[in-house]
Amino acid sequence: MYTPTNVNAECITLKFINKCCIFSSCTPCNSFISTSSMMAHQYPSSYSLLSRLIITPCFFIFLLFPLSSISSFHVIFTSAFTPTIAISKVEQDQEALTLLTWKVSLDNQTQVLLSSWFGRNSCHHWFGVACHRSGSVFDLNLQNCGLRGTLQNLNFSSLPNLLTLNLSNNSLHGTIPTNIGNISKLITILDFGSNHFTGVIPEQLGFLTSLSFLSLASNNFRGSILPFIGNLKNLTILHLYENELSGSIPQEIGLLRSLNHLKLEINNLTGPIPHSISNLRNLAILYFHTNELSGSIPQEIRLLRSLNDLQLGINNLSGPIPHSIGNLKNLTTLILHTNKLSGSIPQEIGLLRPLNYLALSFSNLTGPIPPSIGNLRNLTTLYLGANKLSGFIPQEIRLLISLNNLELANNNLTGPIPPSIGNLRNLTTLYLHTNKLSGSIPQEIGLLRSLNDLELSSNSLTGPIPPSIGNLTNLTTLYLYRNKLSGSIPQEIGLLRSLNDLGLSFNSLTGQIPHSIGKLRNLTTLYLGANKLYGSIPQEIGLLKSLNDLDLSNNNLIGPIPPSIGNLRNLTTLYLHTNKLSGFIPQEIGLLRSLNDLELSNKNLIGSIGANKLSGSIPQEIGLLRSLNDLELSLNSLTGPIPHSIGNLRNLTTLYLYTNKLSGSIPQEIGLLRSLNDLDLSFNNLNGSIPTSIGNLSSLTYLVLGHNKLNGALPLEMNNITHLEFLQLYENNFIGQLLDEICLGRALVNFTADGNHFTGPIPKSLKNCTSLFRVRLDRNQLTGDIAESFGVYPNLNYIDLSSNNFYGELSEKWGQCHKLTHLNISNNNISGAIPPQLGRATQLQRLDLSSNHLSGKIPKELGMLPLLFELLLTNNDLSGSIPLKLGKLADLQTLDLASNNLSGQIPKQIGNLLKLSSLNLSGNRFVDSIPDEIGRLLHLWCKTREIPISGIRAKT
């Protein structure tokens, strides 16, 4: 935001001229100029008299000025009113023509605004134009006038006596012409701030060496700040903020020894802060924040003893905060936040006694908060959050009695919250969240009656919530979640009638939800989830008519959902899942027309403490919740059909009804839910076929219909669902073939269709589906050549093709599935040899090729599978000896080679398989005795006491 020229601090013309002369460029005279111009139009005969009445007192005041001030005043007066001899009529005409030429180049609306600009005398009541007694224009002030256009037709060289040019807060655009350097060399104020200028800053500005005020702020200038800036040695104000300037800050900036204000913030400046900055001993304001400056904060910063306001935040500055910062004894504001600083906060920070505002957050600072912080008695804001500060909160914090805002959040602070914090009676914001604070919340917290926002969440606080919390009647936000608080929620919580947000979740709170909660009529957020609350949900919850979010999940709440819940017409989120609620879902739920997310399910997380037992049917009124995005009713005992009104929920993205006792068919209206991403109807008693309308759900990524009684063929319309990532159809009675385009979108990750009656070949789209991670097609009647049906799957982790009718030979491509951990092709009609390339699938943990027609030798390469714990090759026609390298499978727990034609000796290396718990070598043609080394296999003997190893001829 561009800040207009400050009248008292930044106006260059003497205050005497400001108050008495209509020619001044300062803001106090602007309204007077406009008023005078209007009066001139309305009363032309009296206007010159009015001017004389104003100028005459100015003249007499000047004569009465003390002699001691005459010499200094004379310098400004002379420079401001040069030339003292009237300029020629030709020169006057030229100035008027220059301004009129520029006027006609501007847009029509602007020309109407400048309607007073006509004739040949620009000093005759022209809006925004002021002339000195010579008859020449010395002040052009059109700030905040809505001007639209460019400067290309403004001939600066025809305004030789201009002292002030203020075009700020308009809509001027284009570049600044290079002939800006031809403007009056006497110009002291140039303000183009808050426009839409583009391009680079012209170096010709360096010719304007009399400038004391230069503002190009809040535009779209790009490029770097050029060294010419060092020529402007009379500058006291330099504003270049809010542009797109890049490159480094030039060393020449240090030549501007008269500077009071230097504001370069909100650009793209890079590189270090120049050491020459130390020359700017008159600097009161230094803003470099919101750039990309790097390097350390220069030690020379200590020399800027006049600084009141130092803002270097939101950069890439590194290194420590220099101890010499303590020399800046006039600082009232110090902002260094959001950098890459290191080291600790220097003790010398405590020397900055006038400091009002200190922000060091988001800066990687370490170590303790220095006790010297207690010296900053004028501090109203202290932001030290999001660092790596450690140690205790110093007791000296109690001395900062002027503090309004205290933020120490997101650090590694330990120990208790000091009870002396109760001294900070002016605090409105207290952020101590996300630390490692312990102990109880001090009763003294109740003394902070001005608090609006109290956030102590994500610590290790213990004990009860103190009843004194009820004193904080101005609180709008109270966050105590993610602690170890115990005891009940105090009744006094009902006194916080200004409260908007109450977060007490993830604690160990017990007892009932207090009925006084119903007094918090301004509450928009109520989070009580993940506690140990019991009892019923109080009817008074229905009084919280401003509530947007209600989370009571993961507790031990019992009884029904109260019908008064229907009063919460602004509710967008309702989480009641993972409790012990019972009874029907109330029809009044249909009144919550703003609801986006409804979760009444049981999450069954590890350590969950409850399980809802909602019964009855899903009410038809659920269809009235047209804003609903997320509907989760899973893991209950709901019965009856899925209501047809479900089709009204056109914004639904998630529908979870799994693990209930729902019956009937999937309604056709499910196809109206075109925004649906996730649909899980598994573990119910649904029957009938999948409706063809499911093909309308083109956004679906997650479809789970497993463990129902669904039947019939898959509708061809399912081929339209091309973004599917999870498709689970397991344990139903489906028939027919798999969908041809099941992986057309190449997004399928998890495909399970086991336990059905599917027939026919593997679809081609599945063969080329390289996104696959988990596949289960076992226990069907699928057919086809196993070598031709499957490709290379770089992400595949698990595949089970067992108990089908696949034939042909195993492809060596399985060895290229380098992430495969589980391969099961048992109980098929596979023939040929086991490809040695399987040994390249080095992540394999379970390999089951049993009950096929495999022949040839067991490849020794299988001994190169270091993670293998189960190898099942039983009931094939394998021959030859057991490869010795199988003895290297150190993790092997199950080895079943039974019912083959293996021969030779049982290798003693099997005795190295110390984790082996199941060994079956029966039904082969081994010779010699069982090796003694097998006696080492303690897990094997402890479990079975015998080894089925038949077909061995005993020694004679």
LODO-493905 format. One line per 5 residues: for each residue x, y, z of C-alpha. Coordinates in pm, whole numbers, always signed. Each point is the difference from the previous one (the first is absolute). Layout:
N
X Y Z | ...
REM end
This chain:
956
+0 +0 +0 | +143 +337 -98 | +13 +260 +278 | -58 +359 -113 | +252 +265 +91
-9 +68 +373 | -74 +368 +48 | +189 +60 +320 | +305 -218 -67 | +40 +5 -375
-131 +330 -132 | +293 +201 -125 | -158 +343 -27 | +29 +205 +322 | -299 -32 +235
-41 +375 -20 | -68 -30 -374 | -216 -310 +58 | -247 +177 +221 | -16 +335 -174
+63 -48 -371 | -222 -161 -259 | +309 -89 -204 | +119 -268 +241 | +25 -360 -127
-75 -146 +344 | -324 -184 +69 | -155 +262 +238 | -14 +247 -287 | -143 -244 -257
-356 +26 +120 | +40 +374 +24 | +123 +20 -359 | -297 -206 -118 | -240 +214 +206
+156 +319 -127 | -26 -121 -361 | -369 -72 +47 | -51 +340 +156 | +178 +162 -293
-244 -157 -242 | -298 +102 +212 | +121 +345 +104 | +257 +116 -264 | -17 +368 +98
+89 -62 +364 | +265 -270 -54 | +298 +238 -45 | -110 +184 +315 | -7 -332 +185
+354 -72 -114 | +123 +339 +124 | -173 -53 +334 | +196 -325 +40 | +338 +120 -129
+0 +327 +196 | -7 -165 +346 | +277 -234 -120 | +211 +305 -84 | -53 +166 +340
+66 -325 +187 | +324 -25 -190 | +96 +355 +108 | -73 -89 +361 | +214 -317 -18
+287 +6 +258 | +327 +129 -142 | +175 -319 +103 | -217 -195 -246 | +21 +241 -294
+321 -135 -152 | -109 -364 -1 | -347 +90 -123 | +143 +214 -277 | +187 -296 -149
-316 -207 -34 | -208 +295 -112 | +253 +95 -267 | +35 -351 -135 | -373 -51 +11
-80 +321 -180 | +285 +21 -251 | -14 +173 -248 | -95 +327 +169 | -46 +172 -337
-319 -80 -185 | +48 -246 -285 | -94 +102 -352 | -344 -50 -151 | +154 -245 -246
+134 -212 +288 | -336 +13 +175 | -173 -110 -320 | +251 -281 -42 | -71 -134 +351
-375 +12 -64 | +41 -170 -337 | +212 -275 +160 | -270 -80 +255 | -282 +20 -256
+187 -232 -237 | +38 -251 +280 | -366 +39 +99 | -133 -93 -346 | +215 -317 +3
-182 -126 +311 | -328 -190 -5 | -335 +180 -30 | -93 -32 +367 | +329 +157 +102
-50 +286 -246 | -337 +74 +162 | +172 +9 +338 | +247 +254 -139 | -273 +212 -161
+138 +309 +177 | +311 -34 -218 | -80 +230 -294 | +125 +327 -140 | +360 +120 -12
+65 +73 +367 | +71 -310 +207 | +11 +218 +313 | -364 +100 -43 | -191 -239 +228
+123 -324 -160 | -81 -297 +225 | +312 -135 +172 | +230 +266 -145 | +174 +260 +217
+220 +284 -123 | +240 +230 +180 | -11 +375 -41 | +221 -12 -309 | -292 -158 -184
+170 -337 -47 | -137 -339 +110 | +185 -126 +304 | -244 -262 +137 | -196 -265 -189
-199 -204 +251 | -252 -247 -142 | +25 -276 +257 | -298 -232 +45 | -192 +145 -294
-72 -315 -202 | +229 +101 -288 | +30 -256 -282 | +261 +18 -271 | +378 +28 -46
+275 +259 +41 | +122 -32 -358 | -156 +332 -110 | +112 +201 +303 | +294 +222 -108
+189 +30 +327 | +251 +249 -144 | -280 +256 -40 | -51 +15 +378 | +335 +157 +95
-105 +132 +342 | -192 -301 +130 | +79 -78 +364 | -265 -262 +74 | -150 -266 -225
-249 -227 +177 | -194 -248 -217 | -40 -268 +266 | -303 -226 +53 | -124 +1 -358
-22 -249 -286 | +283 +128 -216 | +186 -266 -195 | +281 -54 -247 | +363 +91 +56
+151 +315 +146 | +144 +188 -302 | +374 +57 -4 | -61 +375 -43 | -93 +4 +369
+360 +109 +39 | -86 +329 -178 | -243 +107 +267 | +92 +290 +224 | +331 -58 +177
-162 +176 +297 | -264 -269 +52 | -5 -125 +358 | -305 -230 +9 | -74 -270 -259
-278 -240 +92 | -120 -259 -255 | -105 -252 +264 | -299 -233 -20 | -55 -8 -376
+50 -267 -266 | +333 +111 -143 | +219 -269 -159 | +347 -35 -145 | +328 +90 +165
+70 +303 +214 | +170 +246 -242 | +353 +97 +97 | -79 +357 -109 | -163 +41 +341
+357 +31 +122 | +15 +351 -150 | -262 +127 +247 | +253 +72 +272 | -225 +237 +197
-250 -275 +77 | -75 -44 +366 | -302 -228 -48 | -16 -280 -261 | -277 -258 -6
-54 -259 -273 | -168 -243 +238 | -291 -235 -74 | +54 -30 -374 | +129 -275 -228
+356 +118 -55 | +252 -274 -74 | +374 -21 -45 | +257 +108 +254 | +54 +310 +209
+275 +172 -197 | +305 +171 +156 | -130 +341 -116 | -203 +3 +320 | +317 +112 +176
-17 +337 -181 | -314 +101 +188 | +186 +116 +308 | -276 +229 +124 | -251 -281 +32
-167 -35 +338 | -275 -237 -118 | +50 -288 -247 | -295 -232 -61 | +41 -280 -259
-210 -264 +176 | -260 -232 -158 | +153 -40 -344 | +173 -284 -184 | +352 +131 +45
+280 -258 -4 | +375 -15 +37 | +195 +125 +296 | -28 +322 +198 | +279 +221 -140
+285 +108 +228 | -71 +355 -119 | -302 +5 +227 | +250 +90 +269 | +56 +342 -161
-349 +117 +99 | +111 +132 +337 | -308 +219 +47 | -245 -291 -24 | -265 -31 +272
-220 -261 -165 | +126 -286 -221 | -271 -241 -109 | +87 -272 -253 | -232 -274 +131
-216 -241 -201 | +227 -42 -302 | +224 -279 -130 | +330 +146 +117 | +286 -245 +57
+351 +0 +136 | +125 +140 +329 | -95 +316 +184 | +282 +238 -107 | +245 +102 +272
-24 +358 -126 | -336 +14 +175 | +199 +106 +305 | +43 +349 -150 | -372 +75 +34
+29 +141 +351 | -325 +200 -28 | -209 -301 -92 | -314 -39 +212 | -185 -259 -211
+164 -290 -185 | -229 -248 -174 | +165 -281 -201 | -255 -268 +86 | -165 -242 -246
+288 -38 -244 | +255 -275 -63 | +297 +160 +174 | +270 -235 +124 | +315 +11 +208
+23 +117 +356 | -139 +308 +169 | +303 +234 -22 | +169 +97 +326 | -4 +359 -132
-371 +12 +73 | +104 +111 +349 | +102 +341 -138 | -357 +91 -98 | -77 +142 +342
-288 +214 -123 | -198 -304 -114 | -354 -25 +135 | -133 -272 -227 | +209 -288 -143
-177 -263 -209 | +208 -274 -171 | -255 -282 +22 | -90 -253 -274 | +342 -34 -163
+276 -261 -10 | +228 +168 +251 | +226 -239 +188 | +240 -1 +292 | -61 +136 +348
-177 +315 +110 | +299 +231 +66 | +55 +90 +364 | +54 +357 -118 | -375 +23 -58
-8 +119 +359 | +147 +335 -111 | -323 +98 -175 | -142 +162 +312 | -273 +189 -188
-159 -305 -161 | -372 -38 +55 | -53 -273 -264 | +233 -291 -83 | -123 -259 -249
+239 -278 -109 | -250 -285 -35 | -5 -263 -277 | +371 -22 -76 | +268 -269 +33
+169 +145 +303 | +186 -215 +248 | +135 +23 +349 | -173 +136 +306 | -187 +321 +74
+274 +235 +130 | -25 +126 +358 | +55 +350 -144 | -357 -6 -129 | -88 +113 +350
+172 +336 -62 | -269 +104 -248 | -222 +147 +268 | -226 +212 -227 | -92 -312 -201
-375 -46 -60 | +4 -276 -261 | +247 -292 -19 | -48 -276 -258 | +266 -272 -33
-225 -294 -92 | +69 -257 -278 | +377 +53 +16 | +167 -322 +128 | +114 +167 +322
+120 -230 +277 | +84 +20 +368 | -204 +153 +279 | -208 +315 +7 | +241 +248 +168
-112 +130 +341 | +93 +352 -120 | -325 -8 -198 | -156 +119 +325 | +158 +346 -52
-229 +72 -296 | -275 +156 +210 | -152 +185 -299 | -43 -317 -205 | -354 -55 -126
+75 -280 -247 | +251 -286 +41 | +16 -261 -273 | +261 -275 +53 | -201 -289 -147
+111 -268 -249 | +363 -15 +106 | +196 -264 +190 | +12 +181 +330 | +45 -217 +306
+4 +26 +376 | -264 +148 +228 | -216 +305 -60 | +197 +256 +205 | -163 +137 +314
+97 +348 -123 | -281 -24 -254 | -225 +121 +283 | +161 +344 -23 | -137 +67 -350
-319 +149 +133 | -71 +195 -321 | -16 -317 -210 | -306 -52 -219 | +129 -287 -212
+230 -279 +120 | +88 -278 -242 | +251 -268 +100 | -164 -284 -193 | +172 -268 -211
+322 -24 +199 | +157 -252 +238 | -80 +183 +323 | -25 -220 +307 | -107 +32 +361
-319 +150 +135 | -194 +306 -105 | +119 +250 +265 | -285 +111 +231 | +144 +354 -26
-149 +11 -349 | -307 +125 +184 | +171 +342 +28 | -47 +66 -372 | -344 +152 +43
+4 +170 -344 | +52 -321 -196 | -250 -58 -277 | +186 -286 -172 | +200 -279 +168
+148 -269 -224 | +204 -269 +180 | -115 -291 -215 | +224 -267 -158 | +274 -12 +261
+97 -250 +269 | -153 +184 +291 | -103 -211 +297 | -174 +41 +332 | -347 +136 +50
-169 +307 -145 | +49 +259 +278 | -309 +138 +173 | +152 +346 -64 | -94 -34 -365
-341 +120 +118 | +147 +346 +75 | +53 +72 -372 | -347 +148 -43 | +93 +183 -323
+88 -324 -181 | -171 -62 -333 | +208 -293 -120 | +155 -268 +224 | +181 -288 -169
+186 -253 +217 | -52 -303 -225 | +255 -267 -98 | +197 -7 +323 | +23 -246 +290
-217 +192 +245 | -164 -209 +269 | -263 +38 +268 | -344 +155 -30 | -117 +304 -192
-6 +265 +275 | -347 +137 +84 | +156 +352 -10 | -14 -34 -376 | -358 +125 +40
+136 +350 +79 | +122 +45 -358 | -330 +134 -122 | +159 +173 -301 | +140 -324 -140
-93 -78 -357 | +246 -289 -48 | +101 -266 +255 | +223 -281 -126 | +122 -255 +255
+2 -305 -229 | +279 -261 -23 | +111 +9 +362 | -39 -243 +289 | -272 +187 +182
-227 -200 +229 | -307 +52 +211 | -328 +132 -127 | -81 +302 -212 | -80 +270 +260
-353 +140 +10 | +163 +348 -8 | +70 -55 -367 | -359 +121 -49 | +103 +350 +113
+211 +55 -314 | -290 +140 -197 | +222 +176 -257 | +166 -329 -96 | +9 -87 -370
+246 -290 +1 | +39 -264 +274 | +252 -279 -55 | +50 -254 +282 | +54 -314 -209
+280 -259 +39 | +22 +15 +378 | -112 -238 +277 | -301 +200 +111 | -271 -201 +175
-349 +59 +128 | -299 +129 -189 | -22 +285 -245 | -124 +282 +230 | -350 +131 -67
+142 +354 +31 | +153 -53 -344 | -339 +109 -134 | +70 +359 +112 | +278 +45 -256
-235 +141 -262 | +283 +155 -208 | +187 -328 -34 | +87 -92 -359 | +247 -282 +74
-28 -262 +278 | +266 -271 +6 | -28 -247 +290 | +113 -312 -189 | +255 -261 +111
-63 +22 +375 | -168 -233 +251 | -325 +188 +33 | -305 -207 +88 | -370 +45 +48
-241 +116 -263 | +27 +292 -240 | -186 +280 +184 | -317 +137 -159 | +147 +350 +57
+236 -64 -289 | -296 +103 -214 | +27 +359 +133 | +334 +60 -177 | -165 +134 -312
+317 +170 -128 | +195 -325 +0 | +182 -97 -322 | +217 -288 +123 | -94 -253 +269
+240 -282 +88 | -93 -235 +286 | +166 -306 -153 | +224 -257 +169 | -163 +14 +342
-224 -229 +206 | -323 +188 -62 | -315 -212 +24 | -367 +29 -80 | -168 +142 -307
+95 +295 -216 | -228 +274 +141 | -263 +130 -242 | +97 +356 +107 | +304 -45 -225
-236 +106 -277 | +9 +359 +133 | +361 +42 -109 | -92 +131 -342 | +349 +149 -61
+180 -327 +67 | +244 -102 -275 | +186 -278 +186 | -147 -257 +239 | +234 -264 +143
-163 -245 +243 | +194 -306 -112 | +172 -252 +230 | -224 +30 +305 | -258 -234 +152
-304 +176 -138 | -312 -203 -65 | -349 +41 -135 | -116 +131 -333 | +150 +281 -205
-254 +279 +74 | -207 +133 -288 | +95 +352 +113 | +341 -63 -152 | -168 +100 -326
-32 +359 +126 | +378 +52 -10 | -7 +133 -355 | +349 +157 +27 | +167 -327 +100
+309 -96 -202 | +140 -283 +208 | -205 -252 +203 | +190 -278 +176 | -192 -239 +225
+223 -300 -69 | +254 -189 +210 | +355 +55 -117 | +135 -310 +175 | +335 +165 +51
+252 -176 +222 | -90 +83 +356 | -345 +127 -89 | -220 +24 +305 | -347 -31 -137
-223 -148 -264 | -329 +156 -104 | -295 -237 -28 | -238 +210 -203 | -287 -206 -131
-306 +33 -216 | -1 +119 -355 | +176 +295 -158 | -271 +269 +7 | -133 +129 -332
+61 +351 +137 | +372 -55 -56 | -77 +100 -357 | -76 +355 +113 | +366 +65 +86
+83 +129 -344 | +322 +172 +110 | +145 -325 +134 | +351 -90 -120 | +81 -284 +236
-251 -256 +137 | +141 -273 +225 | -242 -238 +174 | +223 -309 -4 | +59 -255 +278
-348 +21 +153 | -300 -232 -4 | -209 +187 -257 | -255 -209 -185 | -233 +34 -295
+74 +134 -344 | +218 +290 -108 | -263 +275 -43 | -69 +123 -352 | +23 +357 +131
+377 -51 +18 | -1 +111 -363 | -76 +359 +111 | +346 +39 +154 | +155 +135 -318
+302 +151 +181 | +96 -325 +172 | +365 -100 -45 | +17 -275 +265 | -267 -260 +85
+95 -265 +256 | -277 -244 +100 | +221 -305 +53 | -38 -257 +281 | -369 +32 +72
-295 -231 -66 | -139 +185 -301 | -202 -206 -244 | -173 +39 -332 | +162 +115 -320
+224 +296 -71 | -243 +269 -119 | +25 +135 -354 | +7 +350 +152 | +357 -65 +109
+90 +102 -353 | -111 +357 +71 | +295 +54 +237 | +229 +123 -274 | +244 +168 +241
+62 -325 +188 | +367 -98 +49 | -31 -271 +265 | -281 -261 +25 | +22 -285 +250
-303 -228 +49 | +194 -310 +108 | -93 -247 +276 | -377 +28 -28 | -276 -225 -133
-58 +184 -326 | -127 -210 -290 | -90 +34 -363 | +225 +132 -273 | +206 +318 -15
-223 +268 -156 | +105 +119 -345 | -26 +359 +123 | +327 -54 +189 | +169 +81 -330
-94 +365 +55 | +242 +24 +291 | +293 +100 -218 | +185 +166 +291 | +3 -317 +208
+346 -106 +120 | -99 -237 +281 | -272 -264 -49 | -40 -277 +260 | -295 -240 -28
+160 -308 +159 | -166 -249 +237 | -360 +37 -110 | -238 -225 -194 | +20 +190 -326
-37 -201 -319 | -23 +23 -374 | +257 +128 -247 | +187 +326 +40 | -180 +269 -202
+194 +116 -305 | -66 +358 +112 | +265 -51 +269 | +257 +40 -279 | -82 +374 +16
+158 +25 +345 | +353 +62 -121 | +152 +157 +312 | -44 -301 +227 | +289 -65 +236
-170 -251 +232 | -251 -256 -132 | -103 -269 +246 | -271 -249 -102 | +110 -295 +217
-230 -261 +159 | -315 +46 -207 | -174 -212 -263 | +103 +190 -313 | +14 -189 -330
+118 +75 -351 | +323 +160 -108 | +212 +275 +152 | -41 +344 -154 | +203 +58 -317
+92 +359 +89 | +53 -59 +370 | +334 +184 -6 | -53 +230 -294 | +100 +302 +208
+324 -173 +115 | -84 +102 +359 | -106 -334 +153 | +203 -84 +310 | -206 -255 +190
-223 -255 -180 | -161 -280 +198 | -267 -221 -152 | +71 -325 +184 | -274 -239 +109
-236 +49 -295 | -88 -195 -315 | +178 +208 -263 | +93 -180 -322 | +194 +77 -316
+343 +155 -56 | +186 +283 +170 | -93 +326 -179 | +277 +162 -205 | -27 +327 +195
+98 -191 +315 | +303 -152 -170 | +136 +349 -67 | -108 +152 +331 | +340 +103 +139
-158 +190 +293 | -110 -325 +171 | +113 -56 +359 | -231 -273 +130 | -203 -256 -200
-223 -284 +121 | -185 -205 -261 | +16 -333 +183 | -291 -244 +31 | -165 +77 -333
-13 -190 -331 | +225 +226 -203 | +188 -151 -295 | +269 +89 -248 | +371 -45 -64
+181 +121 +312 | +299 +110 -209 | -213 +223 -222 | -245 +131 +260 | +235 +203 +218
+268 +260 -62 | +269 +173 +201 | -125 +187 +307 | +267 +227 +150 | -216 +86 +303
-161 -338 +65 | +27 -119 +360 | -256 -281 +30 | -173 -224 -255 | -214 -309 +59
-125 -189 -305 | -57 -331 +176 | -291 -239 -55 | -77 +94 -361 | +46 -172 -336
+312 +176 -132 | +230 -209 -221 | +326 +39 -188 | +347 +67 +134 | +117 +255 +256
+148 +310 -157 | +346 +123 +91 | -163 +346 +27 | -97 -74 +361 | +366 +49 +85
-26 +359 -121 | -260 +83 +266 | +263 +127 +240 | -244 +107 +274 | -193 -328 +7
-26 -158 +346 | -280 -257 -53 | -54 -219 -308 | -265 -273 +13 | -94 -189 -317
-87 -329 +172 | -283 -231 -104 | +7 +75 -371 | +114 -195 -305 | +343 +159 -41
+268 -212 -165 | +361 +31 -104 | +300 +99 +210 | +28 +255 +277 | +186 +290 -166
+338 +74 +167 | -74 +372 -47 | -233 -22 +299 | +316 +34 +207 | +19 +365 -108
-321 +85 +186 | +209 +57 +310 | -285 +137 +213 | -196 -328 -17 | -113 -125 +340
-260 -261 -100 | +10 -215 -314 | -275 -257 -54 | -1 -197 -328 | -150 -318 +149
-259 -227 -164 | +96 +63 -362 | +184 -207 -263 | +342 +160 +32 | +298 -212 -107
+375 +22 -15 | +233 +95 +280 | -50 +245 +281 | +216 +294 -116 | +291 +72 +232
-75 +373 -52 | -285 -32 +249 | +272 -9 +264 | +72 +366 -88 | -327 +119 +153
+126 +126 +338 | -343 +97 +138 | -183 -321 -91 | -183 -152 +298 | -242 -237 -180
+81 -223 -300 | -278 -232 -114 | +65 -220 -306 | -198 -307 +107 | -201 -224 -235
+188 +60 -326 | +231 -212 -221 | +328 +160 +107 | +309 -218 -20 | +368 +9 +81
+149 +81 +335 | -75 +278 +248 | +239 +288 -86 | +261 +54 +270 | -56 +376 -21
-339 -38 +163 | +200 -31 +318 | +78 +371 -23 | -364 +103 +50 | +57 +112 +359
-357 +131 +46 | -174 -310 -134 | -274 -128 +232 | -196 -234 -230 | +147 -233 -262
-240 -238 -176 | +140 -203 -290 | -229 -303 +50 | -151 -214 -275 | +260 +55 -271
+266 -220 -159 | +296 +148 +184 | +295 -231 +59 | +350 -15 +141 | +97 +82 +354
-174 +247 +226 | +264 +273 +21 | +141 +56 +347 | -13 +375 -73 | -369 -16 +91
+129 -10 +354 | +105 +364 -45 | -365 +107 -24 | -26 +78 +370 | -340 +172 -30
-161 -295 -174 | -320 -109 +174 | -160 -212 -275 | +184 -244 -229 | -172 -246 -236
+212 -206 -240 | -233 -301 -21 | -101 -175 -319 | +343 +27 -167 | +292 -240 -73
+269 +113 +236 | +284 -234 +96 | +212 -43 +311 | -100 +102 +347 | -133 +326 +136
+302 +227 +64 | +92 +49 +366 | +11 +379 -64 | -377 +5 -16 | +11 -63 +373
+107 +363 +45 | -342 +118 -111 | -144 +58 +345 | -307 +188 -125 | -79 -292 -226
+32 -269 +269 | -178 +205 +265 | -294 +49 -228 | -44 -339 -172 | +218 -258 +179
+30 -166 -341 | +91 +79 -357 | -198 -150 -285 | +292 -111 -218 | -115 -318 -166
+157 -181 -292 | +349 -26 +157 | +175 -338 -18 | +151 -99 +331 | +368 -92 +20
+83 -369 +10
REM end
